[in-house]
């Protein structure tokens, strides 16, 4: 029996559009095996936001992180005079991961710039992953530590550059 690829694929979701594939592309879940990803798929939540909708505000208690499935998100802080943009994130980017290590206050606000789908992964689900599959939990925690360390190093470099700007060639 020959397989008609046109009709065979019309109702089938493409692999690169699947939730499992999206999770696998994320640095936090990159090391997980197929069975571990299948478990993780059951522990994440899709969330939909319209353009302009606030995802969370600075000062809110953090519960977890988000991966952008489609759309874009602006990370910003408000001052008395203006909104200061810190980053614009798109497909496959993630944010809010600090909330996985503790229920800390959000240090910035996040807003959808267009209709956006986010995949939420929250601290209780991380703890459930660790309980159900300790090996997978350790992989995620190690990658989380690596990501947080990298971001902390970048922040330190930016602070150093602001405090001690490089001298221009004319001053040397």
N, CA, C and O of each residue as an XYZ file, in Angstrom:
688
protein
N       0.847     -1.172      0.000
C       0.000      0.000      0.000
C       0.894      1.236      0.000
O       1.725      1.419      0.889
N       0.710      2.065     -0.995
C       1.529      3.274     -1.053
C       0.938      4.339     -0.124
O      -0.274      4.420      0.076
N       1.803      5.117      0.412
C       1.381      6.149      1.353
C       1.329      7.480      0.613
O       2.313      7.896      0.002
N       0.214      8.126      0.669
C       0.045      9.427      0.041
C       0.542     10.482      1.026
O      -0.135     10.780      2.010
N       1.727     11.052      0.766
C       2.329     11.980      1.723
C       1.539     13.271      1.867
O       1.552     13.883      2.935
N       0.854     13.695      0.816
C       0.068     14.909      0.948
C      -1.042     14.717      1.978
O      -1.153     15.490      2.930
N      -1.862     13.683      1.784
C      -2.970     13.455      2.708
C      -2.481     12.912      4.047
O      -3.111     13.140      5.079
N      -1.379     12.206      4.032
C      -0.855     11.643      5.274
C      -0.339     12.699      6.229
O      -0.364     12.494      7.443
N       0.128     13.829      5.709
C       0.714     14.857      6.567
C      -0.196     16.053      6.820
O       0.118     16.893      7.663
N      -1.300     16.146      6.119
C      -2.128     17.342      6.226
C      -2.689     17.519      7.638
O      -2.863     18.649      8.095
N      -2.970     16.426      8.326
C      -3.535     16.518      9.666
C      -2.494     16.266     10.753
O      -2.799     16.339     11.944
N      -1.297     15.979     10.348
C      -0.233     15.659     11.299
C       0.581     16.916     11.580
O       1.020     17.606     10.660
N       0.771     17.195     12.835
C       1.574     18.350     13.217
C       3.022     18.086     12.843
O       3.539     16.995     13.082
N       3.675     19.074     12.262
C       5.085     18.916     11.927
C       5.889     18.792     13.209
O       5.577     19.433     14.213
N       6.930     17.958     13.170
C       7.734     17.723     14.373
C       8.340     19.005     14.906
O       8.371     19.215     16.119
N       8.831     19.881     14.008
C       9.481     21.095     14.485
C       8.510     22.061     15.155
O       8.934     22.996     15.833
N       7.196     21.839     14.967
C       6.181     22.658     15.620
C       5.665     22.022     16.905
O       4.842     22.619     17.598
N       6.133     20.826     17.232
C       5.607     20.110     18.390
C       6.153     20.687     19.690
O       7.210     21.316     19.720
N       5.412     20.457     20.750
C       5.833     20.907     22.073
C       7.144     20.237     22.476
O       8.021     20.886     23.047
N       7.280     18.975     22.189
C       8.508     18.254     22.541
C       9.722     18.870     21.851
O      10.778     19.036     22.461
N       9.558     19.203     20.592
C      10.667     19.804     19.838
C      11.017     21.182     20.402
O      12.194     21.526     20.516
N      10.003     21.966     20.751
C      10.238     23.275     21.360
C      11.011     23.121     22.672
O      11.970     23.852     22.917
N      10.602     22.186     23.499
C      11.296     21.960     24.770
C      12.733     21.520     24.534
O      13.646     21.976     25.223
N      12.935     20.645     23.575
C      14.279     20.127     23.283
C      15.223     21.250     22.833
O      16.423     21.192     23.104
N      14.690     22.270     22.151
C      15.521     23.387     21.688
C      15.928     24.314     22.830
O      16.892     25.068     22.694
N      15.221     24.273     23.937
C      15.540     25.145     25.061
C      16.810     24.674     25.755
O      16.965     23.479     26.005
N      17.715     25.583     26.069
C      18.954     25.180     26.752
C      18.717     24.436     28.068
O      19.526     23.592     28.453
N      17.627     24.738     28.752
C      17.367     24.060     30.026
C      17.012     22.587     29.849
O      17.258     21.781     30.747
N      16.446     22.234     28.725
C      15.948     20.871     28.523
C      16.689     20.128     27.415
O      16.325     19.008     27.057
N      17.711     20.751     26.887
C      18.456     20.208     25.748
C      19.022     18.811     26.017
O      19.089     17.993     25.100
N      19.425     18.527     27.243
C      20.068     17.249     27.563
C      19.087     16.113     27.855
O      19.508     14.973     28.054
N      17.794     16.406     27.882
C      16.816     15.378     28.231
C      16.604     14.388     27.095
O      16.585     14.755     25.920
N      16.446     13.130     27.474
C      16.151     12.074     26.509
C      14.658     12.105     26.166
O      13.878     12.811     26.804
N      14.281     11.339     25.161
C      12.910     11.345     24.665
C      11.886     11.022     25.761
O      10.852     11.685     25.852
N      12.159     10.027     26.578
C      11.225      9.655     27.659
C      11.128     10.769     28.700
O      10.057     11.021     29.252
N      12.253     11.432     28.964
C      12.249     12.531     29.933
C      11.473     13.725     29.379
O      10.757     14.404     30.114
N      11.620     13.974     28.083
C      10.862     15.050     27.446
C       9.363     14.749     27.458
O       8.543     15.652     27.624
N       9.014     13.473     27.279
C       7.599     13.078     27.320
C       7.008     13.381     28.698
O       5.875     13.852     28.797
N       7.762     13.115     29.747
C       7.311     13.445     31.102
C       7.201     14.957     31.261
O       6.216     15.455     31.806
N       8.195     15.680     30.791
C       8.191     17.132     30.905
C       6.998     17.748     30.182
O       6.413     18.719     30.661
N       6.639     17.189     29.035
C       5.490     17.699     28.273
C       4.228     17.744     29.128
O       3.377     18.614     28.945
N       4.111     16.806     30.056
C       2.927     16.736     30.920
C       2.996     17.741     32.066
O       2.015     17.931     32.785
N       4.147     18.382     32.239
C       4.353     19.274     33.377
C       4.426     20.748     32.991
O       4.681     21.599     33.843
N       4.205     21.055     31.720
C       4.255     22.447     31.269
C       2.860     22.890     30.825
O       1.990     22.070     30.533
N       2.678     24.195     30.786
C       1.363     24.763     30.506
C       1.438     25.824     29.425
O       2.214     26.773     29.540
N       0.633     25.675     28.365
C       0.580     26.754     27.374
C      -0.231     27.924     27.929
O      -1.250     27.733     28.592
N       0.235     29.123     27.648
C      -0.449     30.350     28.045
C      -0.486     31.260     26.817
O       0.493     31.367     26.078
N      -1.623     31.909     26.616
C      -1.801     32.767     25.452
C      -2.012     34.206     25.913
O      -2.771     34.470     26.845
N      -1.328     35.127     25.245
C      -1.420     36.544     25.567
C      -1.666     37.332     24.294
O      -1.087     37.040     23.248
N      -2.518     38.319     24.390
C      -2.778     39.213     23.262
C      -1.732     40.329     23.252
O      -1.098     40.616     24.268
N      -1.568     40.945     22.095
C      -0.628     42.062     21.966
C      -0.928     43.115     23.031
O      -2.073     43.540     23.186
N       0.104     43.531     23.763
C      -0.040     44.553     24.792
C      -0.391     44.019     26.171
O      -0.357     44.764     27.151
N      -0.725     42.747     26.259
C      -1.115     42.171     27.551
C       0.120     41.933     28.429
O       1.139     41.421     27.967
N       0.002     42.315     29.697
C       1.096     42.144     30.650
C       1.129     40.690     31.130
O       0.102     40.126     31.509
N       2.313     40.102     31.107
C       2.510     38.720     31.557
C       2.771     38.714     33.056
O       2.178     37.928     33.796
N       3.657     39.590     33.495
C       3.846     39.842     34.914
C       4.456     41.220     35.104
O       5.027     41.803     34.183
N       4.320     41.723     36.318
C       4.826     43.051     36.657
C       6.030     42.929     37.576
O       6.152     41.964     38.330
N       6.902     43.895     37.509
C       8.027     43.985     38.433
C       7.463     44.001     39.855
O       6.511     44.723     40.151
N       8.064     43.197     40.721
C       7.609     43.119     42.105
C       6.671     41.957     42.366
O       6.507     41.546     43.515
N       6.038     41.407     41.300
C       5.188     40.224     41.480
C       6.040     39.070     41.990
O       7.235     39.000     41.702
N       5.437     38.183     42.733
C       6.137     36.992     43.188
C       6.276     36.041     41.999
O       5.290     35.712     41.339
N       7.496     35.608     41.737
C       7.754     34.716     40.608
C       7.343     33.286     40.934
O       7.560     32.800     42.043
N       6.753     32.628     39.960
C       6.339     31.237     40.142
C       7.072     30.298     39.194
O       7.183     29.103     39.467
N       7.573     30.829     38.082
C       8.232     29.966     37.114
C       8.716     30.737     35.908
O       8.735     31.968     35.889
N       9.100     29.983     34.916
C       9.681     30.546     33.698
C       8.760     30.319     32.509
O       7.796     29.558     32.585
N       9.077     30.993     31.413
C       8.304     30.878     30.180
C       9.239     30.718     28.990
O      10.298     31.342     28.916
N       8.816     29.863     28.060
C       9.482     29.709     26.768
C       8.515     30.260     25.723
O       7.318     29.974     25.769
N       9.030     31.047     24.786
C       8.168     31.633     23.757
C       8.004     30.641     22.615
O       8.962     30.312     21.916
N       6.779     30.172     22.439
C       6.443     29.258     21.351
C       6.280     30.039     20.038
O       6.804     29.640     18.998
N       5.555     31.143     20.106
C       5.481     32.097     18.993
C       5.116     33.458     19.562
O       4.558     33.566     20.654
N       5.441     34.490     18.800
C       5.190     35.846     19.239
C       6.454     36.494     19.764
O       7.562     36.020     19.513
N       6.276     37.588     20.500
C       7.431     38.283     21.078
C       7.028     38.938     22.392
O       5.865     39.269     22.622
N       8.034     39.112     23.247
C       7.822     39.634     24.597
C       8.854     40.720     24.868
O      10.033     40.574     24.548
N       8.385     41.808     25.463
C       9.282     42.883     25.882
C       9.494     42.759     27.389
O       8.538     42.653     28.157
N      10.759     42.774     27.796
C      11.129     42.812     29.203
C      11.516     44.257     29.494
O      12.330     44.835     28.773
N      10.941     44.850     30.544
C      11.158     46.272     30.792
C      10.983     46.609     32.270
O      10.426     45.833     33.047
N      11.475     47.787     32.629
C      11.209     48.360     33.945
C      10.601     49.742     33.727
O      10.931     50.437     32.767
N       9.717     50.121     34.625
C       9.093     51.444     34.558
C       9.792     52.359     35.542
O      10.052     51.997     36.690
N      10.085     53.543     35.065
C      10.546     54.604     35.960
C       9.401     55.608     36.049
O       8.357     55.418     35.425
N       9.587     56.646     36.801
C       8.537     57.670     36.895
C       8.281     58.337     35.552
O       7.163     58.761     35.258
N       9.335     58.424     34.737
C       9.207     59.131     33.462
C       8.917     58.235     32.263
O       8.276     58.670     31.307
N       9.387     56.979     32.307
C       9.314     56.168     31.090
C       9.375     54.675     31.372
O       9.584     54.228     32.500
N       9.185     53.935     30.301
C       9.390     52.487     30.302
C      10.762     52.242     29.691
O      11.019     52.669     28.566
N      11.642     51.565     30.410
C      12.979     51.289     29.906
C      13.027     49.841     29.435
O      12.878     48.911     30.228
N      13.236     49.667     28.140
C      13.292     48.332     27.541
C      14.631     47.673     27.872
O      15.695     48.237     27.621
N      14.556     46.476     28.438
C      15.767     45.723     28.738
C      16.061     44.690     27.660
O      17.221     44.417     27.352
N      15.001     44.115     27.084
C      15.185     43.092     26.044
C      13.874     42.885     25.302
O      12.789     43.098     25.842
N      14.005     42.467     24.057
C      12.868     41.979     23.279
C      13.211     40.546     22.906
O      14.246     40.279     22.295
N      12.328     39.632     23.281
C      12.562     38.205     23.088
C      11.586     37.641     22.074
O      10.458     38.119     21.953
N      12.023     36.619     21.342
C      11.182     35.992     20.324
C      11.146     34.485     20.467
O      11.542     33.924     21.488
N      10.665     33.852     19.423
C      10.484     32.400     19.399
C      11.706     31.670     19.954
O      12.843     31.972     19.592
N      11.454     30.708     20.837
C      12.447     29.847     21.487
C      13.211     30.519     22.625
O      13.907     29.834     23.373
N      13.101     31.847     22.778
C      13.736     32.496     23.920
C      12.969     32.137     25.182
O      11.810     31.726     25.118
N      13.617     32.292     26.328
C      12.947     32.031     27.600
C      13.311     33.114     28.594
O      14.323     33.800     28.452
N      12.463     33.255     29.607
C      12.670     34.287     30.620
C      11.973     33.868     31.914
O      11.086     33.015     31.914
N      12.396     34.488     33.013
C      11.777     34.226     34.310
C      12.325     33.015     35.037
O      11.753     32.581     36.037
N      13.434     32.458     34.545
C      13.956     31.202     35.096
C      14.436     31.311     36.541
O      14.525     30.296     37.232
N      14.746     32.517     37.011
C      15.174     32.687     38.404
C      14.083     32.207     39.366
O      14.382     31.730     40.460
N      12.828     32.334     38.955
C      11.708     31.917     39.812
C      11.703     30.409     40.068
O      11.032     29.951     40.993
N      12.435     29.629     39.272
C      12.496     28.193     39.511
C      13.304     27.856     40.765
O      13.091     26.804     41.368
N      14.213     28.718     41.158
C      15.064     28.424     42.317
C      14.504     28.997     43.616
O      14.976     28.637     44.694
N      13.526     29.864     43.538
C      12.923     30.425     44.738
C      11.805     31.371     44.377
O      11.754     31.898     43.266
N      10.924     31.581     45.306
C       9.787     32.470     45.065
C      10.213     33.919     45.303
O       9.783     34.567     46.257
N      11.060     34.400     44.417
C      11.594     35.751     44.495
C      10.698     36.709     43.728
O       9.942     36.297     42.849
N      10.786     37.982     44.064
C      10.028     38.993     43.329
C      10.632     39.182     41.948
O      11.845     39.094     41.764
N       9.767     39.441     40.989
C      10.226     39.723     39.628
C      10.992     41.043     39.617
O      10.568     42.020     40.234
N      12.114     41.065     38.917
C      12.953     42.267     38.875
C      12.611     43.169     37.690
O      13.131     44.280     37.583
N      11.755     42.701     36.819
C      11.323     43.471     35.654
C       9.912     43.021     35.287
O       9.406     42.026     35.806
N       9.302     43.756     34.404
C       7.973     43.407     33.894
C       8.117     42.757     32.523
O       9.130     42.932     31.846
N       7.096     42.008     32.122
C       7.074     41.366     30.804
C       5.712     41.614     30.163
O       4.672     41.511     30.812
N       5.746     41.947     28.866
C       4.526     42.247     28.128
C       4.614     41.649     26.739
O       5.663     41.710     26.097
N       3.511     41.067     26.269
C       3.449     40.535     24.908
C       3.403     41.699     23.927
O       2.598     42.616     24.088
N       4.262     41.668     22.911
C       4.274     42.711     21.892
C       3.302     42.409     20.755
O       2.880     43.306     20.024
N       2.959     41.143     20.621
C       2.011     40.683     19.610
C       1.310     39.472     20.214
O       1.668     39.043     21.311
N       0.338     38.922     19.533
C      -0.283     37.705     20.044
C       0.816     36.671     20.238
O       1.605     36.409     19.329
N       0.859     36.089     21.424
C       2.000     35.274     21.828
C       1.542     34.034     22.578
O       0.614     34.081     23.385
N       2.214     32.924     22.295
C       2.006     31.709     23.084
C       3.278     31.447     23.877
O       4.380     31.413     23.328
N       3.098     31.263     25.173
C       4.198     30.931     26.064
C       3.971     29.538     26.633
O       2.834     29.108     26.824
N       5.062     28.847     26.897
C       4.997     27.561     27.583
C       5.539     27.803     28.984
O       6.720     28.103     29.157
N       4.674     27.672     29.978
C       5.059     27.919     31.362
C       5.569     26.657     32.035
O       4.986     25.582     31.894
N       6.650     26.799     32.760
C       7.222     25.713     33.575
C       7.452     26.312     34.948
O       8.241     27.244     35.105
N       6.759     25.774     35.945
C       6.715     26.393     37.249
C       7.436     25.558     38.307
O       7.645     24.356     38.141
N       7.800     26.216     39.375
C       8.575     25.581     40.446
C       7.940     24.284     40.960
O       8.662     23.299     41.111
N       6.628     24.228     41.238
C       6.048     22.959     41.709
C       6.244     21.818     40.705
O       6.434     20.668     41.100
N       6.197     22.138     39.407
C       6.399     21.110     38.388
C       7.868     20.692     38.312
O       8.164     19.527     38.046
N       8.784     21.626     38.542
C      10.202     21.258     38.619
C      10.417     20.283     39.778
O      11.125     19.287     39.630
N       9.814     20.567     40.914
C       9.942     19.676     42.076
C       9.310     18.314     41.792
O       9.820     17.287     42.240
N       8.200     18.302     41.049
C       7.571     17.038     40.664
C       8.478     16.257     39.713
O       8.610     15.040     39.842
N       9.101     16.948     38.762
C      10.037     16.292     37.851
C      11.170     15.649     38.644
O      11.542     14.506     38.377
N      11.716     16.369     39.611
C      12.807     15.848     40.432
C      12.352     14.607     41.200
O      13.100     13.636     41.310
N      11.130     14.637     41.728
C      10.613     13.500     42.493
C      10.341     12.295     41.598
O      10.628     11.162     41.985
N       9.788     12.526     40.405
C       9.413     11.425     39.518
C      10.578     10.857     38.734
O      10.616      9.663     38.439
N      11.545     11.730     38.391
C      12.684     11.276     37.611
C      13.908     12.086     38.042
O      14.257     13.080     37.406
N      14.561     11.652     39.134
C      15.685     12.429     39.670
C      16.784     12.717     38.648
O      17.366     13.802     38.663
N      17.077     11.768     37.765
C      18.130     11.990     36.766
C      17.760     13.156     35.852
O      18.603     14.006     35.566
N      16.517     13.204     35.395
C      16.065     14.312     34.543
C      16.069     15.614     35.334
O      16.461     16.658     34.813
N      15.640     15.554     36.576
C      15.636     16.746     37.423
C      17.024     17.322     37.610
O      17.211     18.538     37.563
N      18.001     16.449     37.824
C      19.385     16.914     37.985
C      19.879     17.553     36.698
O      20.556     18.579     36.749
N      19.560     16.975     35.548
C      19.969     17.564     34.267
C      19.420     18.985     34.122
O      20.133     19.903     33.714
N      18.143     19.147     34.462
C      17.516     20.469     34.347
C      18.157     21.440     35.333
O      18.445     22.583     34.978
N      18.382     20.994     36.569
C      18.987     21.875     37.570
C      20.400     22.300     37.183
O      20.777     23.455     37.378
N      21.180     21.373     36.636
C      22.537     21.729     36.201
C      22.512     22.749     35.071
O      23.296     23.698     35.069
N      21.612     22.554     34.109
C      21.504     23.517     33.005
C      20.984     24.858     33.509
O      21.411     25.910     33.033
N      20.053     24.824     34.479
C      19.543     26.056     35.074
C      20.681     26.807     35.762
O      20.802     28.022     35.609
N      21.509     26.095     36.514
C      22.656     26.720     37.178
C      23.602     27.330     36.154
O      24.127     28.423     36.368
N      23.822     26.638     35.053
C      24.705     27.148     33.995
C      24.139     28.433     33.386
O      24.869     29.403     33.181
N      22.836     28.433     33.099
C      22.194     29.622     32.524
C      22.257     30.791     33.498
O      22.602     31.906     33.106
N      21.928     30.548     34.754
C      21.952     31.622     35.748
C      23.367     32.155     35.943
O      23.565     33.363     36.078
N      24.349     31.258     35.958
C      25.744     31.677     36.082
C      26.189     32.531     34.913
O      26.858     33.548     35.098
N      25.819     32.121     33.710
C      26.169     32.887     32.502
C      25.545     34.272     32.541
O      26.205     35.266     32.236
N      24.279     34.336     32.915
C      23.606     35.639     32.969
C      24.184     36.519     34.078
O      24.285     37.735     33.917
N      24.557     35.916     35.187
C      25.180     36.675     36.261
C      26.535     37.228     35.813
O      26.862     38.379     36.102
N      27.316     36.416     35.115
C      28.610     36.883     34.593
C      28.429     38.060     33.636
O      29.174     39.038     33.702
N      27.442     37.963     32.748
C      27.180     39.069     31.808
C      26.775     40.335     32.546
O      27.214     41.432     32.200
N      25.934     40.179     33.568
C      25.507     41.339     34.349
C      26.705     41.970     35.056
O      26.833     43.193     35.099
N      27.579     41.135     35.608
C      28.785     41.652     36.261
C      29.662     42.421     35.276
O      30.182     43.486     35.609
N      29.829     41.887     34.066
C      30.622     42.581     33.047
C      30.016     43.937     32.710
O      30.738     44.924     32.571
N      28.690     43.989     32.578
C      28.035     45.259     32.264
C      28.211     46.263     33.389
O      28.421     47.450     33.137
N      28.127     45.800     34.625
C      28.337     46.688     35.766
C      29.764     47.216     35.769
O      29.992     48.406     35.990
N      30.718     46.334     35.525
C      32.118     46.756     35.478
C      32.349     47.782     34.365
O      33.070     48.762     34.555
N      31.732     47.548     33.204
C      31.890     48.486     32.083
C      31.270     49.845     32.401
O      31.770     50.872     31.942
N      30.193     49.866     33.178
C      29.584     51.139     33.559
C      30.439     51.858     34.606
O      30.588     53.079     34.567
N      30.993     51.091     35.536
C      31.803     51.697     36.601
C      33.189     52.101     36.113
O      33.722     53.132     36.522
N      33.762     51.295     35.250
C      35.130     51.531     34.767
C      35.148     51.468     33.245
O      35.670     50.513     32.669
N      34.586     52.473     32.593
C      34.569     52.438     31.117
C      35.984     52.406     30.565
O      36.913     52.982     31.132
N      36.117     51.716     29.444
C      37.422     51.639     28.788
C      37.863     53.030     28.366
O      37.065     53.829     27.877
N      39.116     53.299     28.559
C      39.658     54.589     28.138
C      39.749     54.623     26.618
O      40.047     53.616     25.976
N      39.494     55.759     26.073
C      39.611     55.889     24.627
C      41.076     55.856     24.234
O      41.955     56.060     25.071
N      41.334     55.601     22.974
C      42.706     55.516     22.461
C      43.433     56.849     22.688
O      44.636     56.855     22.953
N      42.721     57.968     22.588
C      43.338     59.278     22.767
C      43.856     59.469     24.188
O      44.835     60.186     24.394
N      43.215     58.839     25.171
C      43.625     59.007     26.564
C      44.805     58.138     26.922
O      45.476     58.393     27.922
N      45.078     57.106     26.124
C      46.154     56.163     26.452
C      47.497     56.681     26.095
O      48.499     55.999     26.312
